[in-house]
Amino acid sequence: MFGNTRAPNRRDMLKTVAALATAAAVPAIGLRTGRAADEPPIGTWPAGSAGDSVFIGITVPRTGTYAAQGEDELKGYTLAVEHLNEGHPLMQAISPHIKKGVLGKTVKFGVADSEAKPNTAVQEQSRFISESKAILLTGSTSSAVAVALNKFAQRQKVLYVTGISGSNDTTGKDCVRYGFRQCFYGQTAAAALAPVLVKTLGKNKKAAYLTPDYTYGHTVQKSMQEYMKADGWTTVTNQVAPLGAPDYSSYLLNISNSGADVLLNINWGHDAVLSTQQAKQFGILAKMQLVIPYQVPFIAKEVGPDVTGGVYAATDFWWTLADKFPVAKMFVETFEKKYGYKPEWGAENAYMSFAMWADAVERAGSFYPPAVIKAFEAGQKLQGMAGEEYMRGADHQMVRPVVIVRGKHKADMKSPDDYWEVVEIVPGEGIMQKPDEFGCKLGPYT
């Protein structure tokens, strides 16, 4: 069982760093062939990396329904930059290729409020490119923003690492050569969570969905419905609400009258908090089992363990993974020391996204975008927070475990932050669709 695994100690972590350091001596075959300096300028290269520092443009929602998750994400990015510039042992535990700085250069960054709006995010990133010659773009939290920045990055020929994005489309029909995603998404959430739901809740259940009306909501709902159908689950209603809805009463009334056994709330951010609180007020949670297919950072704290106790969810990371994985332990300890709370998965995803970028640049030996892209596509394995992970070259989706958690009741919580129990860690290889199944065509390098 996960909970009985011995916690890694300092010796474990030092062994991890030392073992990975051995791999640093192995050259990256084929990535350093040719001279990037002989290539014509592209995007912000070479101007953006000509000095002793490089710049990253970060757009996260700091206002609006996804603001709390955006701030957590930003903390992960900030810590990652500090660690890259220090040559921190945690970065080197993730990848032995990472040294101090990135190719010896100091990493700087700028932050703008995306408001979870695609147009705002694109405008702010355009400013970072024109004013600061950003060599990397990041941040989303909304999949609509992620898709917009994917397309913007491809047009500008500047690399983009997605922030939080659960839509299948991000590395599906809207994938691009210049975009990369580290986190899990609708397909993998559904494939990992469905067997657990069938095992615990049974077959032939009636399901009601509460779905946000944009690419994230639609693709997660579709994936969950398709995976549950195999075990006789039927959809009795799918209530689709706009992002940022102030009131869910009309949607919840339809759900209450649907005869469903299970409510799958796909809403995210404050929308998830508000709709869940209102579902409790309507008495829905007393007669239907709540499921959160795509776990929302801070939701258990916001709605309380009396609501999330016994609730199943799929997620990227939960802080008790530190009991099993040395890299997770180092991350949780350094994050909590700096910020005073246990990191949520948005911060973890942000940190890992910068680590995977730095690893690719170091192996490429250049900031020249096509060279870095090919380094990503080589599929180098990294030590993630829940085990090994690597980038799939055909669609630029990270192959990584999905973590299934169950909410703890208040009486079972061992500390104020102990909201979830890890019940399963599902390897990524077996739950991902084929690279072209969602219509991915990456596009050109130049």
C-alpha positions in Angstrom: 0.0 0.0 0.0 1.2 3.5 -0.7 0.7 4.7 2.8 3.0 2.1 4.2 6.0 3.0 2.1 9.1 4.1 4.0 9.6 7.9 3.7 12.8 8.7 1.9 15.5 10.2 4.1 18.4 12.5 3.3 20.6 9.6 2.3 18.0 8.5 -0.2 17.9 11.9 -1.8 21.7 12.2 -2.0 21.8 8.8 -3.7 19.2 9.9 -6.2 21.2 13.0 -7.1 24.5 11.0 -7.3 23.0 8.3 -9.4 21.5 10.7 -11.8 24.7 12.7 -12.0 26.4 9.6 -13.5 24.1 9.9 -16.4 25.2 13.4 -17.1 28.4 12.0 -18.5 26.5 10.3 -21.3 26.3 12.6 -24.4 23.0 13.4 -26.0 23.5 11.6 -29.3 22.6 13.6 -32.4 21.4 16.7 -30.6 24.6 18.7 -30.9 25.2 18.0 -34.6 25.4 21.0 -36.8 26.0 24.6 -35.7 23.0 26.6 -34.5 25.1 29.8 -35.0 25.0 29.2 -38.7 21.2 29.2 -38.8 19.2 32.3 -39.8 17.4 34.2 -37.0 14.0 32.7 -35.9 11.6 34.0 -33.3 13.5 35.8 -30.7 16.7 33.8 -31.4 19.5 34.7 -31.3 18.8 38.2 -29.9 16.9 36.8 -26.8 19.9 34.8 -25.7 22.8 37.0 -26.8 23.5 38.5 -23.4 24.2 36.9 -20.0 20.5 36.3 -19.2 17.3 35.0 -20.9 13.7 36.0 -20.3 10.5 34.0 -19.8 7.1 35.5 -20.2 4.5 34.1 -17.7 0.8 34.8 -18.0 -1.4 33.3 -15.3 -4.9 34.3 -14.0 -4.4 36.6 -11.0 -8.0 37.8 -11.0 -11.3 36.0 -11.9 -12.5 32.4 -11.2 -9.1 30.8 -11.6 -7.1 33.3 -9.6 -6.3 31.0 -6.6 -4.9 28.3 -8.9 -3.0 30.9 -11.0 -1.2 32.2 -7.9 -0.2 28.7 -6.9 1.0 28.0 -10.4 3.1 31.3 -10.3 4.7 30.2 -7.0 5.9 27.0 -8.7 7.3 29.0 -11.6 9.1 31.4 -9.3 10.7 28.7 -7.2 11.8 26.9 -10.4 13.6 30.0 -11.7 15.3 30.5 -8.3 16.4 26.9 -8.3 17.7 27.0 -11.9 19.7 30.1 -11.1 21.2 28.5 -8.0 21.9 25.1 -9.6 19.7 23.6 -6.8 20.0 19.9 -6.0 16.3 19.4 -6.7 16.7 20.5 -10.3 19.7 18.2 -10.7 17.7 15.3 -9.1 15.1 15.8 -11.9 17.8 16.0 -14.6 21.5 15.7 -14.2 22.0 17.9 -17.3 20.8 20.9 -15.4 23.6 23.0 -14.0 23.6 26.6 -12.6 21.6 28.8 -14.8 20.5 27.5 -18.3 23.6 27.1 -20.5 25.3 29.3 -17.9 22.8 32.2 -18.3 20.7 33.8 -15.6 16.9 33.2 -16.0 14.7 36.2 -15.6 10.9 36.5 -16.0 8.0 38.8 -16.2 4.4 38.2 -15.0 1.1 39.4 -16.4 -2.5 38.7 -15.4 -4.2 36.6 -18.2 -7.6 36.9 -16.5 -8.1 33.4 -17.9 -8.9 35.1 -21.2 -7.2 34.0 -24.4 -6.9 37.5 -26.0 -5.5 39.0 -22.8 -2.9 36.2 -22.6 -1.8 36.6 -26.2 -1.5 40.4 -25.9 0.6 40.2 -22.8 2.9 37.5 -24.3 3.2 39.6 -27.4 4.5 42.4 -25.2 7.0 40.1 -23.5 8.3 39.2 -26.9 8.6 42.7 -28.3 9.9 44.4 -25.1 12.0 41.6 -23.5 12.7 39.2 -26.4 11.2 36.3 -24.4 12.7 33.0 -25.4 10.0 30.9 -23.6 6.3 31.5 -22.9 4.2 29.8 -20.3 1.1 29.9 -18.2 -2.5 29.0 -18.9 -4.8 27.4 -16.2 -7.6 27.8 -18.8 -7.3 25.4 -21.7 -8.8 28.1 -23.9 -5.7 30.2 -23.1 -3.4 27.2 -23.6 -4.8 26.6 -27.1 -4.5 30.3 -28.0 -0.9 30.5 -26.8 -0.1 27.2 -28.6 -1.1 28.9 -31.9 0.6 32.2 -31.0 3.9 30.4 -30.1 3.8 28.6 -33.4 3.3 31.8 -35.4 6.0 33.6 -33.4 8.4 30.6 -33.4 8.9 31.0 -29.7 8.7 28.0 -27.4 5.6 27.6 -25.1 5.3 25.2 -22.2 1.7 24.8 -21.2 0.6 25.6 -17.7 -2.5 23.8 -16.4 -4.6 22.5 -19.3 -6.9 19.6 -19.1 -8.3 19.7 -22.6 -7.5 16.8 -25.0 -7.2 19.4 -27.7 -4.1 21.0 -26.3 -1.9 18.2 -27.6 -4.7 16.9 -29.9 -6.2 18.8 -32.8 -4.7 22.1 -31.5 -1.1 20.7 -30.9 1.8 22.7 -32.4 5.5 22.1 -33.0 6.4 24.9 -30.6 4.1 23.8 -27.7 4.6 21.2 -24.9 2.5 19.9 -22.1 3.7 18.3 -18.9 0.4 17.7 -17.0 -2.3 15.1 -17.3 -5.5 15.8 -19.3 -9.0 14.6 -19.9 -8.2 11.3 -21.7 -5.6 10.2 -19.1 -7.8 11.3 -16.2 -10.7 9.3 -17.4 -8.6 6.2 -18.3 -7.0 6.2 -14.8 -10.1 7.1 -12.8 -12.8 5.0 -14.5 -11.6 1.6 -13.2 -11.5 3.0 -9.7 -15.0 4.3 -9.9 -16.4 1.0 -11.2 -14.6 -0.9 -8.5 -15.8 1.3 -5.7 -19.2 2.6 -6.9 -20.2 -0.3 -9.1 -21.4 -0.9 -12.7 -24.6 0.4 -14.4 -24.8 3.7 -12.6 -26.7 6.8 -13.8 -24.4 9.8 -14.2 -25.0 13.6 -14.2 -22.3 15.9 -15.4 -21.9 19.6 -14.6 -19.6 20.9 -17.4 -18.0 24.3 -18.1 -18.7 25.4 -21.7 -15.3 25.4 -23.3 -12.7 23.0 -24.6 -11.6 21.8 -21.2 -15.1 20.9 -20.1 -16.3 19.4 -23.3 -13.3 17.1 -23.8 -13.1 15.9 -20.2 -16.8 15.2 -20.1 -16.6 13.2 -23.4 -13.6 11.2 -22.2 -15.3 10.3 -18.8 -18.6 9.4 -20.6 -16.8 7.1 -23.1 -14.8 5.3 -20.4 -17.7 4.8 -18.0 -20.0 3.5 -20.9 -18.0 0.3 -21.1 -19.2 -0.7 -17.6 -22.8 0.2 -18.2 -22.8 3.8 -16.9 -25.3 6.0 -18.7 -25.5 9.8 -18.8 -28.9 11.0 -17.7 -28.0 14.7 -18.0 -25.0 16.9 -19.0 -25.6 20.4 -17.7 -23.3 22.9 -19.5 -22.7 26.2 -17.8 -20.6 29.3 -18.9 -17.2 30.0 -17.3 -17.6 32.2 -14.3 -21.3 31.6 -13.8 -22.4 33.3 -10.6 -25.3 30.9 -9.9 -25.8 27.2 -10.7 -29.3 26.8 -9.3 -31.0 26.1 -12.7 -28.4 23.6 -13.7 -28.5 21.9 -10.3 -32.3 21.7 -10.3 -32.1 19.7 -13.5 -29.4 17.5 -12.0 -31.5 17.0 -8.8 -34.5 15.9 -10.9 -32.4 13.6 -13.2 -32.4 10.5 -11.1 -28.6 10.2 -11.2 -26.6 8.2 -8.8 -23.4 10.1 -9.3 -22.6 13.8 -9.9 -19.4 14.4 -11.9 -18.5 18.0 -11.4 -16.0 19.1 -14.2 -16.1 22.7 -13.2 -12.7 24.2 -12.2 -11.4 27.0 -10.0 -13.9 29.0 -8.1 -16.6 27.7 -10.4 -16.0 24.2 -8.9 -16.1 25.6 -5.4 -19.3 27.6 -5.9 -21.2 24.8 -7.8 -20.2 22.2 -5.2 -21.3 24.4 -2.3 -24.6 25.0 -4.1 -25.0 21.3 -4.8 -24.7 20.7 -1.1 -27.3 23.4 -0.3 -29.7 21.8 -2.8 -29.3 18.5 -1.0 -27.9 16.8 -4.1 -24.8 15.5 -2.3 -26.9 13.7 0.2 -28.4 11.5 -2.6 -25.6 11.4 -5.2 -21.9 10.5 -4.9 -19.7 13.4 -5.9 -16.8 12.8 -8.3 -14.2 15.4 -9.4 -12.7 14.0 -12.6 -10.0 16.7 -12.8 -8.9 17.7 -9.3 -9.0 21.3 -8.4 -6.3 22.8 -6.3 -7.6 24.1 -2.9 -11.1 22.8 -3.4 -11.0 20.6 -0.3 -9.9 23.5 1.8 -12.6 25.8 0.3 -15.6 23.5 0.6 -14.4 21.5 3.6 -13.7 17.8 4.2 -17.3 17.1 5.1 -18.0 17.6 1.4 -14.8 16.1 -0.2 -14.5 13.1 2.3 -14.9 9.9 0.2 -14.8 11.8 -3.1 -12.5 10.4 -5.8 -10.5 12.6 -8.1 -7.6 12.3 -10.7 -4.7 14.6 -10.2 -1.1 15.4 -11.3 0.3 15.5 -7.8 -0.5 15.4 -4.1 2.0 16.4 -1.4 2.0 13.0 0.4 3.8 11.6 -2.6 6.8 12.9 -0.6 6.5 9.7 1.5 7.5 7.6 -1.5 9.4 9.7 -4.0 12.7 11.6 -3.0 12.1 14.3 -5.7 8.6 15.0 -4.4 10.0 15.2 -0.8 12.6 17.7 -1.9 10.0 19.8 -3.7 7.5 19.8 -0.9 10.1 20.8 1.7 11.6 23.6 -0.3 8.2 24.9 -1.4 6.7 24.9 2.1 9.8 26.6 3.5 9.4 29.4 1.0 5.6 29.8 0.9 4.3 28.4 4.2 1.9 25.8 2.8 2.0 22.4 1.1 2.2 22.8 -2.7 -0.9 22.0 -4.9 -0.5 20.3 -8.3 -0.5 23.6 -10.2 2.7 24.6 -8.5 4.2 21.1 -9.2 3.2 21.3 -12.8 4.8 24.7 -13.2 8.0 23.7 -11.6 8.3 20.5 -13.7 7.5 22.4 -16.9 10.6 24.7 -16.3 12.7 21.8 -15.4 11.9 19.9 -18.6 12.6 23.0 -20.6 16.0 23.6 -19.0 16.8 19.9 -19.5 16.0 20.2 -23.2 18.0 23.4 -23.7 21.1 21.9 -21.9 20.9 18.7 -24.1 20.5 20.8 -27.2 23.5 22.9 -26.2 21.7 26.0 -27.7 18.6 28.2 -27.3 18.0 27.8 -31.1 14.3 26.7 -31.1 14.4 23.8 -33.6 17.3 22.3 -31.7 15.5 22.6 -28.3 12.3 21.1 -29.9 14.3 18.1 -31.2 15.8 17.7 -27.7 12.3 17.6 -26.3 11.2 15.1 -28.9 14.1 12.7 -28.1 12.1 11.4 -25.2 14.7 11.9 -22.5 13.5 10.4 -19.2 13.3 12.8 -16.2 12.6 12.1 -12.5 9.2 13.5 -11.8 7.3 13.9 -8.6 5.5 10.6 -9.1 8.1 8.6 -11.0 9.8 8.8 -14.4 8.3 10.8 -17.2 9.3 11.7 -20.7 8.0 13.8 -23.6 6.3 11.9 -26.4 7.7 13.3 -29.6 4.7 12.7 -31.9 2.3 15.1 -30.0 4.5 16.9 -27.4 2.6 15.3 -24.5 4.5 14.3 -21.4 4.1 10.6 -20.6 3.6 10.6 -16.9 1.7 8.9 -14.1 -1.8 10.0 -13.1 -2.5 10.0 -9.4 -5.9 8.9 -8.0 -6.9 10.4 -4.7 -9.8 9.9 -2.3 -10.9 12.7 0.0 -10.3 12.2 3.7 -13.0 12.8 6.3 -12.1 15.3 9.0 -11.6 12.6 11.6 -9.0 10.9 9.4 -6.9 14.0 8.7 -3.5 13.9 10.4 -2.8 17.6 9.8 -4.6 20.7 8.5 -3.4 20.0 5.0 -4.1 16.3 4.9 -7.2 16.5 2.7 -6.5 13.6 0.3 -5.2 10.0 0.4 -3.3 8.7 -2.6 -5.0 5.4 -3.5 -3.3 4.6 -6.8 -0.5 5.8 -9.1 -1.4 4.8 -12.7 1.5 4.7 -15.2 1.1 7.0 -18.2 2.0 4.6 -21.0 -1.1 2.4 -20.7 -3.7 5.2 -20.5 -2.7 7.5 -23.3 -4.4 7.5 -26.7 -2.4 7.1 -29.9 -0.6 10.3 -30.8 -2.8 11.0 -33.8 -6.2 9.9 -32.3 -7.2 13.5 -31.4 -6.0 14.9 -34.7 -2.5 16.1 -33.7 -0.4 17.5 -36.6 2.5 19.4 -35.1 3.5 21.6 -38.0 7.0 22.9 -39.2 10.1 23.6 -37.2 10.9 26.8 -39.1 
